[in-house]
Amino acid sequence: MEIRRESLVRVTSEADLTERESNLIEQARIAADNAYAPYSEFHVGTALKLSDGEIVLGNNQENAAYPSGLCAERVAIFAAKANHPNKSIDEVMIVVKTDKALKQGFTPPCGSCLQVLWDVQNRQNSPIKIHVQSPDKTLYSVDNVNQFLPFGFEL
Ligand code: THU
């Protein structure tokens, strides 16, 4: 016996973005510009859309003691849950700014951020859409955290 789960990622070119997507990208780009990432030079911005339309921003915050830093996604998610505990997160827009060549063409959130998103999605019992804009402006989207993390950890 085996358990199989497939992922579906939609790929949209810059010319085909919706106005909603473009607006969220604009916010996430502002966040990326404010990232503190002198060590990796990998600037990430995140714009979260909450259930009432409010936008919460986050960016990666590095530290001279490297492991003390945090990814853009978790900065934004924890800020949202700290300040708006009763609102759900509907959509996550991530913008990556780097001169590095990306091996997969785009960078999905890291495993730790996906686990946090997976847990939030379970708690709020409604799907969280995730979009990642790569440096070449192509948008990679999934309709549910499970598409990037099919087997999250749950107690
Ligand atoms: N980073 C993020 O902000 N989000 C991710 O999903 C992966 C990585 C940050 C952490 C670090 O500051 C830099 O990118 C390089 O790993």
Backbone and ligand atoms as CSV (ligand in chain L), in Angstrom:
chain,resi,resn,atom,element,x,y,z
A,1,MET,N,N,0.827,-1.198,0.000
A,1,MET,CA,C,0.000,0.000,0.000
A,1,MET,C,C,0.861,1.247,0.000
A,2,GLU,N,N,0.342,2.312,-0.526
A,2,GLU,CA,C,1.082,3.582,-0.519
A,2,GLU,C,C,0.104,4.747,-0.399
A,3,ILE,N,N,0.604,5.863,0.113
A,3,ILE,CA,C,-0.213,7.086,0.180
A,3,ILE,C,C,0.417,8.086,-0.781
A,4,ARG,N,N,-0.374,8.586,-1.717
A,4,ARG,CA,C,0.141,9.493,-2.737
A,4,ARG,C,C,-0.614,10.818,-2.659
A,5,ARG,N,N,0.094,11.926,-2.681
A,5,ARG,CA,C,-0.576,13.233,-2.748
A,5,ARG,C,C,0.131,14.080,-3.795
A,6,GLU,N,N,-0.645,14.607,-4.715
A,6,GLU,CA,C,-0.072,15.400,-5.807
A,6,GLU,C,C,-0.203,16.884,-5.507
A,7,SER,N,N,0.689,17.696,-6.064
A,7,SER,CA,C,0.605,19.149,-5.884
A,7,SER,C,C,0.295,19.827,-7.200
A,8,LEU,N,N,-0.485,20.904,-7.112
A,8,LEU,CA,C,-0.779,21.691,-8.304
A,8,LEU,C,C,-0.371,23.141,-8.065
A,9,VAL,N,N,0.561,23.615,-8.852
A,9,VAL,CA,C,1.030,25.004,-8.755
A,9,VAL,C,C,0.672,25.704,-10.061
A,10,ARG,N,N,-0.087,26.808,-9.952
A,10,ARG,CA,C,-0.442,27.588,-11.159
A,10,ARG,C,C,0.674,28.587,-11.452
A,11,VAL,N,N,0.995,28.761,-12.704
A,11,VAL,CA,C,2.073,29.679,-13.091
A,11,VAL,C,C,1.465,30.786,-13.954
A,12,THR,N,N,1.612,32.048,-13.527
A,12,THR,CA,C,1.001,33.184,-14.235
A,12,THR,C,C,2.082,34.192,-14.608
A,13,SER,N,N,2.066,34.614,-15.854
A,13,SER,CA,C,3.055,35.625,-16.259
A,13,SER,C,C,2.575,37.004,-15.801
A,14,GLU,N,N,3.500,37.941,-15.739
A,14,GLU,CA,C,3.194,39.272,-15.185
A,14,GLU,C,C,2.013,39.925,-15.917
A,15,ALA,N,N,1.928,39.711,-17.228
A,15,ALA,CA,C,0.876,40.348,-18.041
A,15,ALA,C,C,-0.523,39.841,-17.681
A,16,ASP,N,N,-0.615,38.656,-17.095
A,16,ASP,CA,C,-1.929,38.050,-16.819
A,16,ASP,C,C,-2.366,38.152,-15.358
A,17,LEU,N,N,-1.678,38.959,-14.566
A,17,LEU,CA,C,-2.037,39.078,-13.148
A,17,LEU,C,C,-3.367,39.803,-12.992
A,18,THR,N,N,-4.148,39.415,-11.972
A,18,THR,CA,C,-5.369,40.147,-11.670
A,18,THR,C,C,-4.993,41.428,-10.917
A,19,GLU,N,N,-5.964,42.348,-10.826
A,19,GLU,CA,C,-5.692,43.587,-10.104
A,19,GLU,C,C,-5.423,43.292,-8.618
A,20,ARG,N,N,-6.174,42.327,-8.079
A,20,ARG,CA,C,-6.001,41.936,-6.673
A,20,ARG,C,C,-4.579,41.420,-6.431
A,21,GLU,N,N,-4.108,40.571,-7.344
A,21,GLU,CA,C,-2.750,40.025,-7.214
A,21,GLU,C,C,-1.715,41.140,-7.329
A,22,SER,N,N,-1.900,42.034,-8.308
A,22,SER,CA,C,-0.942,43.131,-8.505
A,22,SER,C,C,-0.868,44.029,-7.272
A,23,ASN,N,N,-2.026,44.303,-6.666
A,23,ASN,CA,C,-2.040,45.148,-5.466
A,23,ASN,C,C,-1.283,44.489,-4.318
A,24,LEU,N,N,-1.515,43.192,-4.134
A,24,LEU,CA,C,-0.819,42.475,-3.052
A,24,LEU,C,C,0.687,42.415,-3.315
A,25,ILE,N,N,1.050,42.225,-4.599
A,25,ILE,CA,C,2.473,42.184,-4.968
A,25,ILE,C,C,3.143,43.511,-4.632
A,26,GLU,N,N,2.423,44.606,-4.943
A,26,GLU,CA,C,2.972,45.937,-4.665
A,26,GLU,C,C,3.303,46.088,-3.175
A,27,GLN,N,N,2.373,45.617,-2.318
A,27,GLN,CA,C,2.591,45.693,-0.861
A,27,GLN,C,C,3.770,44.821,-0.452
A,28,ALA,N,N,3.831,43.606,-1.009
A,28,ALA,CA,C,4.911,42.682,-0.638
A,28,ALA,C,C,6.268,43.205,-1.112
A,29,ARG,N,N,6.269,43.930,-2.226
A,29,ARG,CA,C,7.537,44.499,-2.728
A,29,ARG,C,C,8.040,45.583,-1.784
A,30,ILE,N,N,7.098,46.378,-1.258
A,30,ILE,CA,C,7.488,47.419,-0.290
A,30,ILE,C,C,8.111,46.734,0.929
A,31,ALA,N,N,7.466,45.643,1.371
A,31,ALA,CA,C,7.988,44.899,2.528
A,31,ALA,C,C,9.388,44.353,2.223
A,32,ALA,N,N,9.590,43.810,1.008
A,32,ALA,CA,C,10.902,43.235,0.644
A,32,ALA,C,C,11.988,44.315,0.676
A,33,ASP,N,N,11.608,45.529,0.274
A,33,ASP,CA,C,12.593,46.621,0.277
A,33,ASP,C,C,13.047,46.964,1.696
A,34,ASN,N,N,12.212,46.630,2.682
A,34,ASN,CA,C,12.566,46.926,4.071
A,34,ASN,C,C,13.151,45.716,4.806
A,35,ALA,N,N,13.409,44.629,4.068
A,35,ALA,CA,C,14.012,43.446,4.709
A,35,ALA,C,C,15.391,43.808,5.250
A,36,TYR,N,N,15.788,43.126,6.315
A,36,TYR,CA,C,17.161,43.291,6.814
A,36,TYR,C,C,17.886,41.985,6.513
A,37,ALA,N,N,18.606,41.961,5.400
A,37,ALA,CA,C,19.218,40.708,4.942
A,37,ALA,C,C,20.632,40.939,4.411
A,38,PRO,N,N,21.520,41.546,5.248
A,38,PRO,CA,C,22.871,41.840,4.759
A,38,PRO,C,C,23.725,40.583,4.593
A,39,TYR,N,N,23.339,39.489,5.238
A,39,TYR,CA,C,24.185,38.276,5.192
A,39,TYR,C,C,23.853,37.425,3.977
A,40,SER,N,N,22.562,37.207,3.723
A,40,SER,CA,C,22.177,36.362,2.586
A,40,SER,C,C,22.010,37.178,1.301
A,41,GLU,N,N,21.761,38.474,1.449
A,41,GLU,CA,C,21.387,39.322,0.302
A,41,GLU,C,C,20.211,38.723,-0.472
A,42,PHE,N,N,19.337,38.073,0.264
A,42,PHE,CA,C,18.125,37.452,-0.286
A,42,PHE,C,C,16.962,38.162,0.409
A,43,HIS,N,N,16.332,39.078,-0.308
A,43,HIS,CA,C,15.322,39.942,0.313
A,43,HIS,C,C,13.927,39.390,0.041
A,44,VAL,N,N,13.194,39.144,1.108
A,44,VAL,CA,C,11.869,38.548,0.972
A,44,VAL,C,C,10.844,39.467,1.642
A,45,GLY,N,N,9.737,39.698,0.941
A,45,GLY,CA,C,8.638,40.482,1.525
A,45,GLY,C,C,7.367,39.656,1.463
A,46,THR,N,N,6.542,39.784,2.489
A,46,THR,CA,C,5.279,39.048,2.532
A,46,THR,C,C,4.138,40.000,2.840
A,47,ALA,N,N,3.060,39.883,2.071
A,47,ALA,CA,C,1.824,40.630,2.371
A,47,ALA,C,C,0.725,39.600,2.607
A,48,LEU,N,N,0.134,39.632,3.794
A,48,LEU,CA,C,-0.964,38.718,4.128
A,48,LEU,C,C,-2.269,39.461,3.983
A,49,LYS,N,N,-3.261,38.821,3.365
A,49,LYS,CA,C,-4.595,39.427,3.333
A,49,LYS,C,C,-5.463,38.696,4.351
A,50,LEU,N,N,-6.019,39.456,5.292
A,50,LEU,CA,C,-6.866,38.867,6.330
A,50,LEU,C,C,-8.319,38.850,5.867
A,51,SER,N,N,-9.153,38.141,6.644
A,51,SER,CA,C,-10.547,37.918,6.229
A,51,SER,C,C,-11.331,39.209,6.033
A,52,ASP,N,N,-10.965,40.294,6.720
A,52,ASP,CA,C,-11.692,41.559,6.543
A,52,ASP,C,C,-11.005,42.480,5.533
A,53,GLY,N,N,-10.003,41.940,4.811
A,53,GLY,CA,C,-9.327,42.738,3.779
A,53,GLY,C,C,-8.083,43.442,4.271
A,54,GLU,N,N,-7.889,43.472,5.603
A,54,GLU,CA,C,-6.683,44.139,6.125
A,54,GLU,C,C,-5.419,43.421,5.641
A,55,ILE,N,N,-4.381,44.217,5.364
A,55,ILE,CA,C,-3.106,43.663,4.879
A,55,ILE,C,C,-2.070,43.769,6.003
A,56,VAL,N,N,-1.360,42.686,6.251
A,56,VAL,CA,C,-0.268,42.690,7.240
A,56,VAL,C,C,1.027,42.357,6.495
A,57,LEU,N,N,2.058,43.169,6.730
A,57,LEU,CA,C,3.333,42.978,6.027
A,57,LEU,C,C,4.388,42.349,6.921
A,58,GLY,N,N,5.329,41.663,6.302
A,58,GLY,CA,C,6.490,41.123,7.022
A,58,GLY,C,C,7.644,41.007,6.054
A,59,ASN,N,N,8.852,40.917,6.588
A,59,ASN,CA,C,10.035,40.712,5.738
A,59,ASN,C,C,11.074,39.950,6.540
A,60,ASN,N,N,12.090,39.401,5.859
A,60,ASN,CA,C,13.063,38.641,6.637
A,60,ASN,C,C,13.965,39.569,7.433
A,61,GLN,N,N,14.205,39.152,8.650
A,61,GLN,CA,C,14.995,39.912,9.606
A,61,GLN,C,C,16.170,39.052,10.029
A,62,GLU,N,N,17.354,39.381,9.493
A,62,GLU,CA,C,18.538,38.598,9.842
A,62,GLU,C,C,19.221,39.207,11.057
A,63,ASN,N,N,20.240,38.488,11.556
A,63,ASN,CA,C,20.894,38.899,12.784
A,63,ASN,C,C,22.347,38.458,12.720
A,64,ALA,N,N,23.226,39.216,13.376
A,64,ALA,CA,C,24.651,38.857,13.394
A,64,ALA,C,C,24.835,37.446,13.956
A,65,ALA,N,N,23.982,37.060,14.900
A,65,ALA,CA,C,23.941,35.664,15.360
A,65,ALA,C,C,22.960,34.963,14.418
A,66,TYR,N,N,23.466,34.393,13.324
A,66,TYR,CA,C,22.635,33.973,12.196
A,66,TYR,C,C,21.319,33.259,12.550
A,67,PRO,N,N,21.346,32.239,13.436
A,67,PRO,CA,C,20.077,31.499,13.661
A,67,PRO,C,C,18.994,32.320,14.369
A,68,SER,N,N,19.369,33.492,14.860
A,68,SER,CA,C,18.369,34.309,15.565
A,68,SER,C,C,17.432,35.045,14.616
A,69,GLY,N,N,17.738,35.039,13.326
A,69,GLY,CA,C,16.877,35.729,12.362
A,69,GLY,C,C,15.589,34.969,12.105
A,70,LEU,N,N,14.701,35.587,11.314
A,70,LEU,CA,C,13.429,34.916,11.008
A,70,LEU,C,C,13.006,35.250,9.568
A,71,CYS,N,N,12.324,34.277,8.939
A,71,CYS,CA,C,11.827,34.444,7.568
A,71,CYS,C,C,10.697,35.472,7.512
A,72,ALA,N,N,10.530,36.053,6.326
A,72,ALA,CA,C,9.478,37.044,6.088
A,72,ALA,C,C,8.088,36.498,6.404
A,73,GLU,N,N,7.850,35.257,6.004
A,73,GLU,CA,C,6.509,34.683,6.169
A,73,GLU,C,C,6.129,34.603,7.639
A,74,ARG,N,N,7.062,34.068,8.468
A,74,ARG,CA,C,6.712,33.937,9.892
A,74,ARG,C,C,6.636,35.285,10.602
A,75,VAL,N,N,7.467,36.252,10.174
A,75,VAL,CA,C,7.357,37.603,10.759
A,75,VAL,C,C,5.930,38.112,10.526
A,76,ALA,N,N,5.432,37.942,9.298
A,76,ALA,CA,C,4.086,38.438,8.953
A,76,ALA,C,C,2.988,37.625,9.654
A,77,ILE,N,N,3.117,36.303,9.643
A,77,ILE,CA,C,2.057,35.458,10.232
A,77,ILE,C,C,1.939,35.715,11.734
A,78,PHE,N,N,3.089,35.762,12.422
A,78,PHE,CA,C,3.043,35.955,13.873
A,78,PHE,C,C,2.528,37.361,14.213
A,79,ALA,N,N,2.894,38.350,13.386
A,79,ALA,CA,C,2.373,39.709,13.616
A,79,ALA,C,C,0.854,39.708,13.447
A,80,ALA,N,N,0.382,38.999,12.403
A,80,ALA,CA,C,-1.070,38.952,12.144
A,80,ALA,C,C,-1.787,38.266,13.307
A,81,LYS,N,N,-1.265,37.130,13.756
A,81,LYS,CA,C,-1.958,36.387,14.817
A,81,LYS,C,C,-1.824,37.098,16.175
A,82,ALA,N,N,-0.720,37.861,16.363
A,82,ALA,CA,C,-0.557,38.604,17.622
A,82,ALA,C,C,-1.539,39.769,17.705
A,83,ASN,N,N,-1.754,40.428,16.548
A,83,ASN,CA,C,-2.560,41.663,16.560
A,83,ASN,C,C,-4.006,41.477,16.137
A,84,HIS,N,N,-4.274,40.388,15.420
A,84,HIS,CA,C,-5.639,40.126,14.928
A,84,HIS,C,C,-5.971,38.653,15.174
A,85,PRO,N,N,-6.004,38.233,16.433
A,85,PRO,CA,C,-6.135,36.792,16.715
A,85,PRO,C,C,-7.410,36.171,16.169
A,86,ASN,N,N,-8.448,36.972,15.949
A,86,ASN,CA,C,-9.727,36.386,15.514
A,86,ASN,C,C,-10.000,36.495,14.018
A,87,LYS,N,N,-9.052,37.041,13.279
A,87,LYS,CA,C,-9.231,37.126,11.821
A,87,LYS,C,C,-8.461,35.984,11.169
A,88,SER,N,N,-9.043,35.437,10.093
A,88,SER,CA,C,-8.314,34.369,9.411
A,88,SER,C,C,-7.407,34.970,8.343
A,89,ILE,N,N,-6.417,34.193,7.950
A,89,ILE,CA,C,-5.504,34.585,6.868
A,89,ILE,C,C,-6.016,33.924,5.597
A,90,ASP,N,N,-6.371,34.739,4.596
A,90,ASP,CA,C,-6.929,34.193,3.349
A,90,ASP,C,C,-5.860,33.965,2.281
A,91,GLU,N,N,-4.888,34.857,2.252
A,91,GLU,CA,C,-3.956,34.858,1.128
A,91,GLU,C,C,-2.588,35.341,1.591
A,92,VAL,N,N,-1.561,34.710,1.071
A,92,VAL,CA,C,-0.182,35.085,1.406
A,92,VAL,C,C,0.544,35.398,0.099
A,93,MET,N,N,1.053,36.612,-0.029
A,93,MET,CA,C,1.834,36.991,-1.224
A,93,MET,C,C,3.287,37.159,-0.808
A,94,ILE,N,N,4.167,36.473,-1.506
A,94,ILE,CA,C,5.597,36.516,-1.173
A,94,ILE,C,C,6.357,37.034,-2.391
A,95,VAL,N,N,7.195,38.033,-2.171
A,95,VAL,CA,C,8.035,38.564,-3.240
A,95,VAL,C,C,9.491,38.330,-2.872
A,96,VAL,N,N,10.245,37.803,-3.811
A,96,VAL,CA,C,11.661,37.514,-3.570
A,96,VAL,C,C,12.499,38.431,-4.444
A,97,LYS,N,N,13.463,39.113,-3.834
A,97,LYS,CA,C,14.378,39.969,-4.587
A,97,LYS,C,C,15.800,39.484,-4.334
A,98,THR,N,N,16.422,38.952,-5.350
A,98,THR,CA,C,17.797,38.465,-5.213
A,98,THR,C,C,18.448,38.425,-6.582
A,99,ASP,N,N,19.753,38.524,-6.593
A,99,ASP,CA,C,20.488,38.379,-7.859
A,99,ASP,C,C,20.906,36.930,-8.070
A,100,LYS,N,N,20.651,36.087,-7.058
A,100,LYS,CA,C,21.074,34.681,-7.173
A,100,LYS,C,C,20.193,33.928,-8.166
A,101,ALA,N,N,20.758,32.958,-8.841
A,101,ALA,CA,C,19.962,32.104,-9.740
A,101,ALA,C,C,19.199,31.105,-8.869
A,102,LEU,N,N,17.889,30.951,-9.140
A,102,LEU,CA,C,17.074,30.041,-8.329
A,102,LEU,C,C,16.985,28.691,-9.032
A,103,LYS,N,N,17.336,27.641,-8.307
A,103,LYS,CA,C,17.399,26.305,-8.937
A,103,LYS,C,C,16.038,25.823,-9.431
A,104,GLN,N,N,14.951,26.153,-8.681
A,104,GLN,CA,C,13.625,25.682,-9.102
A,104,GLN,C,C,12.848,26.746,-9.881
A,105,GLY,N,N,13.470,27.915,-10.123
A,105,GLY,CA,C,12.763,29.007,-10.784
A,105,GLY,C,C,11.995,29.870,-9.793
A,106,PHE,N,N,11.531,29.278,-8.731
A,106,PHE,CA,C,10.846,30.043,-7.686
A,106,PHE,C,C,11.184,29.416,-6.334
A,107,THR,N,N,10.917,30.158,-5.266
A,107,THR,CA,C,11.247,29.657,-3.924
A,107,THR,C,C,9.972,29.566,-3.091
A,108,PRO,N,N,9.403,28.378,-2.941
A,108,PRO,CA,C,8.272,28.236,-2.022
A,108,PRO,C,C,8.734,28.566,-0.601
A,109,PRO,N,N,7.798,28.855,0.310
A,109,PRO,CA,C,8.203,29.105,1.692
A,109,PRO,C,C,8.988,27.901,2.238
A,110,CYS,N,N,9.911,28.157,3.165
A,110,CYS,CA,C,10.703,27.061,3.731
A,110,CYS,C,C,9.786,26.139,4.553
A,111,GLY,N,N,10.293,24.982,4.903
A,111,GLY,CA,C,9.506,23.985,5.633
A,111,GLY,C,C,8.956,24.506,6.952
A,112,SER,N,N,9.753,25.312,7.678
A,112,SER,CA,C,9.273,25.820,8.973
A,112,SER,C,C,8.093,26.779,8.772
A,113,CYS,N,N,8.196,27.651,7.748
A,113,CYS,CA,C,7.086,28.583,7.493
A,113,CYS,C,C,5.853,27.825,7.013
A,114,LEU,N,N,6.070,26.786,6.202
A,114,LEU,CA,C,4.926,26.001,5.727
A,114,LEU,C,C,4.242,25.303,6.881
A,115,GLN,N,N,5.017,24.784,7.828
A,115,GLN,CA,C,4.415,24.124,8.992
A,115,GLN,C,C,3.561,25.121,9.791
A,116,VAL,N,N,4.072,26.344,9.946
A,116,VAL,CA,C,3.314,27.375,10.681
A,116,VAL,C,C,2.024,27.704,9.916
A,117,LEU,N,N,2.138,27.855,8.597
A,117,LEU,CA,C,0.947,28.139,7.783
A,117,LEU,C,C,-0.038,26.975,7.831
A,118,TRP,N,N,0.478,25.771,7.806
A,118,TRP,CA,C,-0.343,24.552,7.826
A,118,TRP,C,C,-1.174,24.506,9.117
A,119,ASP,N,N,-0.516,24.845,10.226
A,119,ASP,CA,C,-1.167,24.836,11.534
A,119,ASP,C,C,-2.244,25.922,11.611
A,120,VAL,N,N,-1.909,27.121,11.099
A,120,VAL,CA,C,-2.889,28.223,11.101
A,120,VAL,C,C,-4.095,27.840,10.239
A,121,GLN,N,N,-3.835,27.257,9.084
A,121,GLN,CA,C,-4.922,26.850,8.180
A,121,GLN,C,C,-5.857,25.848,8.872
A,122,ASN,N,N,-5.271,24.899,9.594
A,122,ASN,CA,C,-6.086,23.921,10.324
A,122,ASN,C,C,-6.929,24.593,11.400
A,123,ARG,N,N,-6.274,25.521,12.132
A,123,ARG,CA,C,-6.973,26.199,13.236
A,123,ARG,C,C,-8.143,27.018,12.729
A,124,GLN,N,N,-7.954,27.708,11.595
A,124,GLN,CA,C,-9.028,28.592,11.102
A,124,GLN,C,C,-10.024,27.831,10.225
A,125,ASN,N,N,-9.652,26.598,9.861
A,125,ASN,CA,C,-10.560,25.738,9.093
A,125,ASN,C,C,-11.014,26.360,7.775
A,126,SER,N,N,-10.110,27.129,7.148
A,126,SER,CA,C,-10.374,27.646,5.793
A,126,SER,C,C,-9.030,27.745,5.072
A,127,PRO,N,N,-9.045,27.520,3.759
A,127,PRO,CA,C,-7.781,27.424,3.022
A,127,PRO,C,C,-7.013,28.744,2.934
A,128,ILE,N,N,-5.711,28.640,2.948
A,128,ILE,CA,C,-4.840,29.802,2.751
A,128,ILE,C,C,-4.184,29.660,1.382
A,129,LYS,N,N,-4.417,30.660,0.518
A,129,LYS,CA,C,-3.755,30.676,-0.798
A,129,LYS,C,C,-2.334,31.205,-0.613
A,130,ILE,N,N,-1.400,30.636,-1.327
A,130,ILE,CA,C,-0.010,31.134,-1.265
A,130,ILE,C,C,0.443,31.471,-2.689
A,131,HIS,N,N,1.019,32.666,-2.849
A,131,HIS,CA,C,1.611,33.068,-4.128
A,131,HIS,C,C,3.071,33.449,-3.884
A,132,VAL,N,N,3.923,33.063,-4.803
A,132,VAL,CA,C,5.327,33.487,-4.730
A,132,VAL,C,C,5.688,34.147,-6.056
A,133,GLN,N,N,6.139,35.397,-5.976
A,133,GLN,CA,C,6.616,36.047,-7.204
A,133,GLN,C,C,8.130,35.884,-7.282
A,134,SER,N,N,8.589,35.282,-8.365
A,134,SER,CA,C,10.033,35.073,-8.529
A,134,SER,C,C,10.665,36.373,-9.037
A,135,PRO,N,N,11.996,36.487,-8.970
A,135,PRO,CA,C,12.639,37.726,-9.420
A,135,PRO,C,C,12.323,38.088,-10.876
A,136,ASP,N,N,11.978,37.099,-11.726
A,136,ASP,CA,C,11.625,37.428,-13.123
A,136,ASP,C,C,10.146,37.819,-13.269
A,137,LYS,N,N,9.448,38.018,-12.111
A,137,LYS,CA,C,8.066,38.528,-12.052
A,137,LYS,C,C,6.999,37.485,-12.378
A,138,THR,N,N,7.383,36.236,-12.577
A,138,THR,CA,C,6.379,35.191,-12.771
A,138,THR,C,C,5.772,34.867,-11.406
A,139,LEU,N,N,4.435,34.597,-11.401
A,139,LEU,CA,C,3.761,34.290,-10.138
A,139,LEU,C,C,3.442,32.795,-10.062
A,140,TYR,N,N,3.804,32.172,-8.953
A,140,TYR,CA,C,3.537,30.746,-8.709
A,140,TYR,C,C,2.524,30.673,-7.570
A,141,SER,N,N,1.387,30.016,-7.807
A,141,SER,CA,C,0.293,30.060,-6.830
A,141,SER,C,C,-0.237,28.680,-6.491
A,142,VAL,N,N,-0.602,28.494,-5.216
A,142,VAL,CA,C,-1.339,27.291,-4.792
A,142,VAL,C,C,-2.574,27.752,-4.014
A,143,ASP,N,N,-3.621,26.944,-4.039
A,143,ASP,CA,C,-4.888,27.334,-3.406
A,143,ASP,C,C,-4.995,26.902,-1.951
A,144,ASN,N,N,-3.988,26.179,-1.486
A,144,ASN,CA,C,-4.091,25.564,-0.172
A,144,ASN,C,C,-2.669,25.241,0.292
A,145,VAL,N,N,-2.382,25.407,1.588
A,145,VAL,CA,C,-1.026,25.131,2.094
A,145,VAL,C,C,-0.623,23.683,1.803
A,146,ASN,N,N,-1.608,22.784,1.810
A,146,ASN,CA,C,-1.327,21.355,1.592
A,146,ASN,C,C,-0.622,21.077,0.268
A,147,GLN,N,N,-0.813,21.995,-0.702
A,147,GLN,CA,C,-0.169,21.793,-2.005
A,147,GLN,C,C,1.354,21.871,-1.890
A,148,PHE,N,N,1.833,22.700,-0.975
A,148,PHE,CA,C,3.280,22.793,-0.747
A,148,PHE,C,C,3.725,21.865,0.385
A,149,LEU,N,N,2.829,21.594,1.332
A,149,LEU,CA,C,3.169,20.717,2.470
A,149,LEU,C,C,2.055,19.675,2.632
A,150,PRO,N,N,2.140,18.566,1.900
A,150,PRO,CA,C,1.057,17.590,1.932
A,150,PRO,C,C,0.923,16.860,3.277
A,151,PHE,N,N,2.026,16.727,3.980
A,151,PHE,CA,C,1.967,16.006,5.261
A,151,PHE,C,C,2.510,16.911,6.365
A,152,GLY,N,N,1.684,17.788,6.899
A,152,GLY,CA,C,2.107,18.647,7.996
A,152,GLY,C,C,2.081,17.881,9.299
A,153,PHE,N,N,2.738,18.435,10.299
A,153,PHE,CA,C,2.769,17.795,11.614
A,153,PHE,C,C,1.579,18.246,12.445
A,154,GLU,N,N,0.884,17.269,13.015
A,154,GLU,CA,C,-0.279,17.581,13.842
A,154,GLU,C,C,-0.289,16.652,15.049
A,155,LEU,N,N,-0.568,17.204,16.209
A,155,LEU,CA,C,-0.620,16.367,17.421
A,155,LEU,C,C,-1.980,15.726,17.577
L,1,THU,N1,N,13.846,33.337,3.867
L,1,THU,C1,C,12.574,33.837,3.961
L,1,THU,O1,O,12.365,34.985,4.382
L,1,THU,N2,N,11.555,33.024,3.585
L,1,THU,C2,C,11.698,31.740,3.169
L,1,THU,O2,O,10.716,31.056,2.965
L,1,THU,C3,C,13.038,31.177,2.974
L,1,THU,C4,C,14.172,32.033,3.381
L,1,THU,C5,C,14.946,34.203,4.309
L,1,THU,C6,C,15.710,33.702,5.501
L,1,THU,C7,C,17.062,34.348,5.286
L,1,THU,O3,O,17.022,35.668,5.795
L,1,THU,C8,C,17.199,34.427,3.784
L,1,THU,O4,O,15.892,34.306,3.258
L,1,THU,C9,C,18.075,33.335,3.177
L,1,THU,O5,O,17.693,32.078,3.572
